[in-house]
Amino acid sequence: MRRFLTWKRLSVTAVGLLALAVLAPAVYLLVDHWQTRRALYSIYARLDRDDPDWRLDDIVRATNAKLPPDDRNPFVLATAANDLLPADANKRFEDFPDWSKSQPNALLDPVVKSKLLAAMRGMEPALDAARDLADMPDAGGNVIVMPADPLSRLMRKEQDLRLTASLLRADATLLAEDGKMGEAVRSVRAALGTARGLGDDPTLVGQLVRVALGSISGRAAESVLNLGEPDAGLAELQAEFLKEAAAPKLLVALRGERASAEELAANVLPRRMFGQTDAAGLLDVLTRYIDATKLPPEQQAAAFPTIPLPHASDPRFVLTRLMLPGVDKVCAASRRGHGELTAVAVGIACERHRRRFGQWPATLADIPKDILAAVPVDPCDGLPLKSKRLPDRIVVYSVGPEGTDHGGDLNDSSPPALRDYGIRLYDVPQRRQPAPPGATP
């Protein structure tokens, strides 16, 4: 009898432990689900109060409503110009040796120039059309039609603007080499128009492309300024670079990504375990990023690292972990692009100072207010933008997203984290130098 009671107690204990093992996770999941829904609805309520038009349908509607008519929309013109390109235009530029990394004050090697002209053969109609982007000072964009899954949206036309910008950069360089400085400056302005063409595209990809197009335009400006002494159009070019630098690319991209995350939360994630937990975490993190983006540019770099993120090993936040590296990339690219374009604009101001006074400004603060209203702040470190006088040139630069000053090293061969971003302006006697030895591929 005693042995029977002992086995009975053991059986009851085993059944109790088994029930606890089954019920405890279920209770945990129910509590977690309740807390998550509460957190999710709290985020929704806060966003509805602070940013009433934060959902994707609202953002798409507002973005499309702001688009200018087609005849004043730089995106429409740029894509129309792309349609005039030969079918193998992309391949020609991909296969061509990288002429664009030549020294900015050096003429192209004759062999390289001949190959570049051959690669551009048949692109004249597209180039003629693309040059008119210089006459479109306002932002544009493609009419956005979001698919049910926002992450599946194809952006081929937006990506193809890189080719348009590269073609205009080559055009600006060739025109400057031929001494047609006014036309060269116009082509630089047209290249910058490709960046404006993306306008307020509400995606990380769209705004990353816009940053890249701005960088291509900055390099075009550097080439033109170092291959002659342009005068006409410099004030307008400076203003356009400052305007493009200040465009709120990061804010636009993050609001769009947050809205896309809400669409996923409503339509996709509820069907996956921990889906709503993931959605709540992602919306919370993106909202914190957006709040940081609203700070002055010089304060953003310090604010982003303080944002709490889900632990890497937490299985509830798979989508959050997948999306955040892209967000971090755009944050860094946005600061880099802002600093680089601002430096290019200030470099143009230095060139205007040199033309007026016959010498470079001793410091950026010495530039007259009618040329540069104030020395801009570097968005990457919160300090005034920097300049450095070297024996044959002046360098105006931003320290880049890492926040470390590398003394004005703008060398493309340096790792991105070990270089600065900006523009080199050579003394006039050092411009239009022969191609350096070994420049022929």
N, C-alpha and C positions, 0 to 999 in steps of 0.2 A: 504493500500500500504506500509506504513512504517513497519507494522508488518511483511509483506511478505519479505521486504528487510532484516529485522533483522534475520528472519529464514534462509534466503538465506546465509547471512554472517556466521551464526552459522554452517550451513551445509558445506560451503566451508572450514571453519576453521576445522571442525571435519574430513572432508576428507583429508585435509592437514596433520593434526596430525596423522591420520591413515596411510597415505602414509609414513610419517616420521618414524612412529613406525615400518613399514615393511621394509623400505629402509635402515634405519640406521644400523640395525644388518647385513643386506646384505652387505652394504658398509664396515662395520667393518670386516666382514669375508673375503671379497675380499682383503682388505688392509692387514689383518693379514696373509692370504694365500700368498700374494705377498712377504711380508716381511719374512715369514718363508722359502719360496722357495729360496729367496735370501740368507738367513742365512745358509740354508742347503747346497746350492751350494758353499758358501764361505768356509764352513767346509770341504766339499769334496775337494775343490781346495787346501786348506792348507794341508790336510792330503796327497793328491797325491804328493805335493811338499816335505813335511818333512818326510813322511813315505810311500814310493811308494808301498810297499807290504802290505798295511794295511787291504785290503779286505779279506773276509773269505776264498775265493778260494785260494788266495795267501798264507795265513797263513797255511791252511790245506796242500797245496802242499809242502811248505817249511818244515813243521813239519814231514810229511811222508818221505820226501827225506833224513832227518837227521837220521832216524831210523837205528840202526845197523842191521846186518844180524840176523836172528832168533836165531842162536846158541850163539849170544852175546847180545841178547836183554833181559834184566831182566824181562820185562813185559811178554814176551812169556814164559820164564821159570817159573815165579810165577803162571801164569794162568794154565800152564801144571801141576804144582804141585797141584794146587787147584782141578784140574780134578781128581786127585788120592784120594781125601779125601772121606770118607764115606758120604753118602747122608745126614746124620743127624749131620754132624760135626758142623755146625753153631749152631744148637739147643743145642748141648752138651755144648758149651762154654757159650751160653746164660743162660742155666739152672744151670750152675755150680756156686757156691758161688764165690764172687769176690776175688780170691786168690791174684790177682795182686796188691791189695792195702795194702799188709802186709808191715811191717817195713823193709826197704831195707837191714838192717844188721842182720835180724832175719831169721833163718831157718824156713821152712814151718812146720806148725803143722803136725805131722804124719798122722792124719786123713785127713787133707786138701791135703797133698801130695798124699795119697792113692787115693783120689777122682780125683785129677788132672790126675794121671797116668791112672786111669780107663777111664776118659773122652777122653784121647788121644789114647786109644787103637784102633788099626786098622789104625792109621794115619802115621805109620812108613814109608811107601813108599813115601807119600807126603812130609814128613819131610826130608827124605834123599835127595829128589830132590830139595827142597827149600833151603837147606844148601848151595847148589852150587851158590846161589845168591852172596855169599861172593866173588866169583871169577869174578864178573861182575862189574867193577868199573865205567862204563859209563852209562849215562842216556839212557833209552829206551822209550817204549810207544806202545800203540795199533795203528794199522793202522786206521786212522780216515776216516770215510765215513759219511759226514754230510747229514741229511735229509733235505727236502725242508724247514721245520721249524726247525732251529737250537736248539730251546728250547725243542724240543721233543726227542732229542737224548738220547737213553738209555745207561747207564753206569754201568751195573750190574757187568761186569768183573772187572772194576776199583774199584768199591765198595768192591768186594769180597777180594781184597788185604788186607783189615783189618784183615780178618781171618788168612791169611798167616803170617802177621806180629805178630799177637797175639800168634800163634802157635810157631813161632820162639822165641818169648820172653819167653814163658813157657819152651821151650827146653833149652834156655840159662840159665835160673834159675835152672833147674833141673841138668844140667851138672855142674854148679858152686857148687851146693850143694854136688855133688859127687866128687868134687875136680878136675874135668877135665877142668881146666881153659882155656887152649888153645882152646879146642873145644867150650867152652862157648863164648869166644871172637869171634870165627868164626861165631857162630849163631847170635850174635849181629850185626856183619857186614852183615850177610845175611838179617836180619830184616831191616837194613837200605837200603839194595838193593831193598826192595819192594817199598820204597819211590822213589828211582831212576827210578823204573819201570814206573812211570807215566810221567817222562820226561817233555816235553813241552806241555802237554795236554791243549788246549786253552779254558778251561772252568773254571768258578768259582768252580764248584763241583769237578772237577779233581784236582785242586790245593789245595782245602780244604782237600781232602782225602790225598794228598801228605804230607801236614802239619801234619795231624793226624798220618800217618805212621811214620814220623820222631819222633813225640813225643813218640810213642810206643817203638821205637828203643832206645830213650834216657833213658826211664825207664828200659829197658832191660840192658843197660850199667850200670846204677846205681846199679841194683841188683847184677850183676856179680862182680863189683868192691868191693862191700861190703860183699861178701861171700867168699873172698879169697884174694890172692895177685897175680893177673895175671901179666905177664911180656911180653911174646911174643905177638906181634900183636898190642900193645898199640899205637905205633907211627902211624901205618897205620890207626887204628880206629880213632884216633884223627884227622888225615888229612881228613878222609872221612866225619866225622861230620862237620868239618869246610867247606868242599866243599858243602855238602848238605845245610848247613845253608845259604851259599851265593848264592844258586841257585835263579834266579830272578822269583820266583813263582808268585808274585803279578803282575809284568809287563806282564808275559805270560798270566795270567788269564784276566787281564783288556783289553789287545789287542784282545784277543779272544772274550770277551763280546762286545766290541765296534764293532768288525766285524759282530757279530751276530745281533747287533742292526741295522747295516746298511742293512743287509739282510731283517730284518723286515720292515725297512723304505722303501725298494724298493718293497717288495712283499705283505706285510700285512697291514701296517699302512695307506697307502694312501686310503684304503677303509673305514676308520673310521674318523669321524669328529675330527678335530684337530690332525689327525694322523701324518702329517708331522711336525707340531709344536712339538709334543711329541718326534718325532725322532730327530729333530734338538736339542732339549733340552738335550736328553739323550746322543747324540754323543758329544755335547759340554762338558757336565759334565764328561763323561768318558775320554775324551781327557785331561781335566784338571787333573783328577786323574792320568793318565798315565804320564803327565809331572811331577807331584809331585813324582811319583815312580822313576823317573830318578835322583832325588836328592840323595845325600848320605843318607844311612838309618837313621842316627841320625837326619836328617832334615825333614824327611817325616812326622813324627808324628805331627809336628807343621804346616806343609803345608796343610794337608788334611782338618782340620776344617775351613780353610779360603776360601775353594772353595764355590762359591755361588751356592745355590740349588734352584729349583723352590719352590714357596710357597706351603705348604701342602694343601691349599684349592683351588688351581688353577686347574680347571677341564681339562685343556689342557694337563696336564702332568701325566696321569694315569700310563702309562708304566714306566715312569721315576721313579715315587714314588714307584712302585712295585719292581723295580730292585735295587734301591740304598741301601735298607737295606742289601741285599745280598752282595753288593760291600763293604759296611762298615764292614760287618762280616769278609770278606776275608782280608781286610786291617788289621784289628786287629789281626786276626789269623796269618797272614803272619809275622807281627812284633813279635808276641808272639813266633811263631815257630822259627824264626831267632834267637831271644834272647835265647830261651831254648836250641837249638842245639849248639849255640856258647858256652853257659855256660857248657854244657856237654863236649865239646871238651877241654875247659880250665880246667875242672875238671880232665880229663884224663891227661892233662899236669901236674897238681898238684900231681897226683898219681905217675907219672914218676919222678917228683922232689923228692917225698918222698922216692922212691925206691933208687934213686942215693945218696941222702944226709941224709937219715934216719929221716927226719922231714918235716913237711909241710912248704911251703914258707911263710915267714912273711907277704908278700904282693904279689899280682899277678905279680907286676913289678920285683920281685926278681927271678922269674923263668928264667933260662938261655935261651939265644936266640936260642940255638940249640934244645931246647925243645919247646919253644913258642916264635916265632919271635917278637911278640908285643902283648900287652894286647888289645884285641878287644874292640871296642866301643859297648855299649849296644844300639841296634837300637830303643829301647823304650824311652830312655831319653837323648841320645846323650852324655852320660858320660861313662867313662871306666867301663867295666864289674866289678861287685862287688864280694867280698868274705867276709866271716865272720867266725872267729874262735870261736867255742864253746868248752866247756870242753871235749867233747868226739868225736868231728868231725869238719870238715871244710865244709862250704856251699859256693858254687859258683853259682851266680844267676844273672838273668835279672829281672828288676822290672816289666815286663809285659806291655801290651798295654796301661794300664791306666797311666803309667809313675810315679807311686807312690812307693817309697821304703818301703816295709813292713818288713825290717830287715832280709830277708832271710827265710821268712815263706813259705815253700813249701808244706804245709799240704793240701792234696786233699780235706779235709772236709771244708776248708775255701772257701768262695765264690770266683769265678774267679777274681773279681775286688779287692779282699782284700788279695791277695797272690802274691808271686813271683814265678819265674820259673827257674829251674836249676837242680843242682845235689848235693846230700849230700854224703860226703865221711867220713866214720868213722875211728877213730884210729884203728890200727890193733888189739889191745886187745879187742876192742868192736865189732869186726866182728864175723859172724857166731854165734850169740847169740841164745839161745833157743827161740822157739816161745813164744811170750808174753801171759800171762793168758787171756783167752777169745778169743783166735785166732781160736778155733774150731767152725765152724758154727753150 
